[in-house]
Amino acid sequence: MVTVAGGSPEEVRAAYDAIAEDYAAAFPTTEPEQPVDLAMVDHFVGCVVGGGGRRVLDAGCGTGRMGRFLADRGCSVVGVDLSPGMLAMARRDHPDLDVREASITDLPFEDASFEGVLFWYSLIHLPDEAAAVALEEAARVLRPGGYVLVGSQKGEGTFDVGAVLRERGHDVALTRWHRGPRELLDLLHGAGLERTARLVREPLGRERHGQVFVLARRP
């Protein structure tokens, strides 16, 4: 059992390193997602491909499960993540995916390198200032006309997910920032991105929180 306090990038990295194998075993594909959530990802892919693009950055790719989803729909995917442990699972389970260790607030790519950027529950461990930097980085690496899709728990303030992790045998703590559609839109607009679609839904099944998804475009 590893004890980690959540907050800084180093602590987030250590926490996900600790849970990587259990996470990969529990969620090999899209088990946590509802069909309506995946419809937003399909819409994102349709916008990217419909605009003549294929190259998508999975920003905070974790074990590569959403990268697999994107690749199976025709995207050329590059994933980045802070956690070597999560990346090890991605390379084990999806050896054809290109995944790299990097921070979503400091992307190791040239300007206008991608037609799409996916933040699938990866902004949730960043406070507003850092989330704004991550979205500015996304706008930088996007080609004009490219798309960003953000998925997040809906709400206000922070939430400690440590209790759930402890139930799975890991004495770790992670801070999660919940945001509503207005907060996400403000962050996207601040990065120069324009909303094209949004989905807000209430909790379903065993979920404790609602979910929000916002699709935006670089002009």
Beta strands, then each sheet from edge to edge (+ up, - down):
strand 1: 55-59
strand 2: 76-81
strand 3: 98-101
strand 4: 114-120
strand 5: 142-153
strand 6: 158-160
strand 7: 175-177
strand 8: 194-201
strand 9: 211-217
sheet 1: 3+ 2+ 1+ 4+ 5+ 9- 8+
sheet 2: 6+ 7-
end
